[in-house]
């Protein structure tokens, strides 16, 4: 089995994603991704960040969603990801998890522009 690297420099990431490196820099400036920095401030992307970039590309190119919409969807996705483990642990640590869950749901509703 071929072992894939864990980290990718911007040039390799751009090639794998069939995107221009400048597009990756733009997405970083907008806060859509946060690559790590290696010596000399070189951007280093993880597999998870590549997956996130693939999702961004699909939303922009495949679904025709603008970058503001992508930012909103990614924020919602991030909050939902934080909610999932709180729900799983809810029965073990009821009171603390309940408060965390309520804050996360409130944040999600705010992102969706919905009343509580």
Secondary structure, 3 states (H helix, E strand, C coil): CCCCCCEEEHHHHHHHHCCCHHHHHHHHHCCCCCCEECHHHCEEEEHHHHHHHHHHHHHHHHCCCCHHHHHHHHHHHHHHHHHHHHHHHCCCCHHHHHHHHHHHHHHHHHHHCCCC
